[in-house]
Amino acid sequence: MKAFMTIGTVDFLQKIAAKHEEIHIYFMNSKEGTLAYYEDESKNIFSSGKAYEIIIGSGYMEEKGYVVMNNIPVTDDGKAIFEDRFKNRQNVADKMPGFQAFRFLRPMKGNTYVVLTQWKSEKDFENWKNSEAFKKAHQGQASKPPAYFPNKPFITTYHMHEPEEDEDQ
């Protein structure tokens, strides 16, 4: 399974979605704009954007919620080690209240992986981040990033786009 995403204005992205009604596209808002995301076996409908292979997926993407994407650049030499780390994870977040979905995404081009989690609310994510389970899941991670991280990882956050927001625009 693959995942595809691109950014743009809500109007522009909704026009793309209208041309491809057979594909369920999720819209997410941030301060920087709107992101369109969907999962499919192979069909990429975006002329620009990013494509990923879903290496690990659990839960179901929902129309409502809060999305956190940890964007992690990884060197070519470090990809196998990095992927093994996730394949051997304990799936602790999946059991937390408010958890909806997890996706571990390998880039089809480039070197930036995405670890996507979706939560019912921002508060649910904060509860996870401040939990003992989070500390345990991330223990042993050095304060210094591994050598296979050529650049510092960064986080992007989104609230799922709700259609009634369109009336206010």
DAWO-V429112 format. One record per residue. N is the residue number from 1. PHI is phi in whole degrees, 0 to 359 (NA if undefined). NEAR is the number of other C-alpha atoms within 10 Angstrom. D_LAST is the distance of its C-alpha to the last C-alpha in Angstrom with 1 decimal. Layout:
n->N phi->PHI near->NEAR d_last->D_LAST
n->N phi->PHI near->NEAR d_last->D_LAST
This chain:
n->1 phi->NA near->12 d_last->34.5
n->2 phi->240 near->19 d_last->32.1
n->3 phi->233 near->22 d_last->28.5
n->4 phi->229 near->25 d_last->26.1
n->5 phi->212 near->20 d_last->23.0
n->6 phi->207 near->17 d_last->20.9
n->7 phi->243 near->20 d_last->17.9
n->8 phi->170 near->14 d_last->15.1
n->9 phi->281 near->13 d_last->11.5
n->10 phi->303 near->18 d_last->10.0
n->11 phi->301 near->11 d_last->10.3
n->12 phi->298 near->11 d_last->13.8
n->13 phi->292 near->18 d_last->15.0
n->14 phi->291 near->15 d_last->14.1
n->15 phi->294 near->10 d_last->16.1
n->16 phi->298 near->14 d_last->18.9
n->17 phi->299 near->19 d_last->18.9
n->18 phi->296 near->11 d_last->19.1
n->19 phi->281 near->10 d_last->22.2
n->20 phi->228 near->12 d_last->23.7
n->21 phi->297 near->9 d_last->23.4
n->22 phi->285 near->8 d_last->26.6
n->23 phi->250 near->14 d_last->25.1
n->24 phi->273 near->12 d_last->23.1
n->25 phi->254 near->21 d_last->20.4
n->26 phi->262 near->19 d_last->18.9
n->27 phi->250 near->25 d_last->15.5
n->28 phi->231 near->23 d_last->15.5
n->29 phi->252 near->20 d_last->13.3
n->30 phi->222 near->14 d_last->15.0
n->31 phi->296 near->9 d_last->14.6
n->32 phi->276 near->11 d_last->15.7
n->33 phi->145 near->12 d_last->13.2
n->34 phi->245 near->22 d_last->13.4
n->35 phi->244 near->22 d_last->16.8
n->36 phi->255 near->23 d_last->18.1
n->37 phi->222 near->18 d_last->21.5
n->38 phi->209 near->18 d_last->24.1
n->39 phi->239 near->21 d_last->27.8
n->40 phi->202 near->14 d_last->30.3
n->41 phi->295 near->9 d_last->34.0
n->42 phi->201 near->12 d_last->33.6
n->43 phi->285 near->11 d_last->31.0
n->44 phi->256 near->17 d_last->28.7
n->45 phi->266 near->15 d_last->26.0
n->46 phi->270 near->16 d_last->24.3
n->47 phi->283 near->7 d_last->25.8
n->48 phi->223 near->11 d_last->25.1
n->49 phi->131 near->15 d_last->24.6
n->50 phi->232 near->17 d_last->27.2
n->51 phi->239 near->23 d_last->29.5
n->52 phi->222 near->20 d_last->31.5
n->53 phi->263 near->20 d_last->34.3
n->54 phi->278 near->18 d_last->33.8
n->55 phi->279 near->14 d_last->37.0
n->56 phi->223 near->15 d_last->36.5
n->57 phi->218 near->14 d_last->34.0
n->58 phi->215 near->13 d_last->34.0
n->59 phi->74 near->13 d_last->31.8
n->60 phi->235 near->12 d_last->28.9
n->61 phi->296 near->18 d_last->25.4
n->62 phi->240 near->14 d_last->23.1
n->63 phi->289 near->16 d_last->19.6
n->64 phi->241 near->18 d_last->19.1
n->65 phi->145 near->21 d_last->20.5
n->66 phi->236 near->25 d_last->20.9
n->67 phi->245 near->26 d_last->22.2
n->68 phi->240 near->19 d_last->24.6
n->69 phi->242 near->19 d_last->25.9
n->70 phi->268 near->18 d_last->29.1
n->71 phi->265 near->18 d_last->29.7
n->72 phi->236 near->19 d_last->33.4
n->73 phi->290 near->21 d_last->35.3
n->74 phi->225 near->24 d_last->38.8
n->75 phi->293 near->17 d_last->41.8
n->76 phi->303 near->12 d_last->43.3
n->77 phi->294 near->10 d_last->46.4
n->78 phi->266 near->15 d_last->44.5
n->79 phi->301 near->17 d_last->42.4
n->80 phi->297 near->11 d_last->45.1
n->81 phi->297 near->12 d_last->45.6
n->82 phi->298 near->17 d_last->41.9
n->83 phi->296 near->17 d_last->41.4
n->84 phi->299 near->10 d_last->44.5
n->85 phi->302 near->10 d_last->43.1
n->86 phi->284 near->14 d_last->40.2
n->87 phi->295 near->13 d_last->42.3
n->88 phi->261 near->8 d_last->44.6
n->89 phi->292 near->10 d_last->42.0
n->90 phi->270 near->9 d_last->42.5
n->91 phi->59 near->13 d_last->39.1
n->92 phi->293 near->12 d_last->38.9
n->93 phi->299 near->21 d_last->35.1
n->94 phi->302 near->16 d_last->35.1
n->95 phi->263 near->11 d_last->37.0
n->96 phi->280 near->17 d_last->34.7
n->97 phi->302 near->13 d_last->32.8
n->98 phi->90 near->20 d_last->29.2
n->99 phi->294 near->21 d_last->30.0
n->100 phi->240 near->23 d_last->28.3
n->101 phi->207 near->19 d_last->29.0
n->102 phi->226 near->23 d_last->30.8
n->103 phi->223 near->21 d_last->31.0
n->104 phi->253 near->22 d_last->33.4
n->105 phi->249 near->23 d_last->32.4
n->106 phi->266 near->22 d_last->34.8
n->107 phi->293 near->19 d_last->33.5
n->108 phi->285 near->15 d_last->34.7
n->109 phi->225 near->9 d_last->34.8
n->110 phi->88 near->13 d_last->35.1
n->111 phi->230 near->17 d_last->36.1
n->112 phi->258 near->20 d_last->33.1
n->113 phi->285 near->23 d_last->33.1
n->114 phi->232 near->23 d_last->30.2
n->115 phi->254 near->18 d_last->30.9
n->116 phi->256 near->19 d_last->27.8
n->117 phi->234 near->24 d_last->27.7
n->118 phi->240 near->28 d_last->25.3
n->119 phi->234 near->27 d_last->25.5
n->120 phi->298 near->20 d_last->24.3
n->121 phi->208 near->18 d_last->23.0
n->122 phi->297 near->18 d_last->23.2
n->123 phi->298 near->12 d_last->26.1
n->124 phi->299 near->18 d_last->28.0
n->125 phi->297 near->22 d_last->27.8
n->126 phi->299 near->11 d_last->29.1
n->127 phi->298 near->15 d_last->31.8
n->128 phi->297 near->21 d_last->32.9
n->129 phi->298 near->13 d_last->32.9
n->130 phi->262 near->11 d_last->35.1
n->131 phi->273 near->14 d_last->37.3
n->132 phi->295 near->11 d_last->41.0
n->133 phi->299 near->15 d_last->40.1
n->134 phi->297 near->15 d_last->37.8
n->135 phi->301 near->13 d_last->40.6
n->136 phi->294 near->10 d_last->43.1
n->137 phi->295 near->15 d_last->41.0
n->138 phi->254 near->11 d_last->40.6
n->139 phi->293 near->9 d_last->44.1
n->140 phi->84 near->8 d_last->46.3
n->141 phi->277 near->10 d_last->43.5
n->142 phi->296 near->8 d_last->44.9
n->143 phi->292 near->6 d_last->43.2
n->144 phi->265 near->6 d_last->43.8
n->145 phi->299 near->12 d_last->41.8
n->146 phi->299 near->12 d_last->44.0
n->147 phi->298 near->11 d_last->45.4
n->148 phi->277 near->15 d_last->43.4
n->149 phi->262 near->18 d_last->40.1
n->150 phi->289 near->15 d_last->40.1
n->151 phi->224 near->13 d_last->37.0
n->152 phi->289 near->10 d_last->35.3
n->153 phi->298 near->15 d_last->33.0
n->154 phi->220 near->11 d_last->29.4
n->155 phi->249 near->12 d_last->26.8
n->156 phi->239 near->14 d_last->23.2
n->157 phi->234 near->18 d_last->21.1
n->158 phi->216 near->21 d_last->18.1
n->159 phi->254 near->22 d_last->16.4
n->160 phi->300 near->22 d_last->16.1
n->161 phi->288 near->21 d_last->12.6
n->162 phi->252 near->14 d_last->12.2
n->163 phi->307 near->11 d_last->10.8
n->164 phi->296 near->8 d_last->9.6
n->165 phi->297 near->8 d_last->7.0
n->166 phi->300 near->10 d_last->5.4
n->167 phi->295 near->6 d_last->5.6
n->168 phi->277 near->6 d_last->3.8
n->169 phi->270 near->5 d_last->0.0
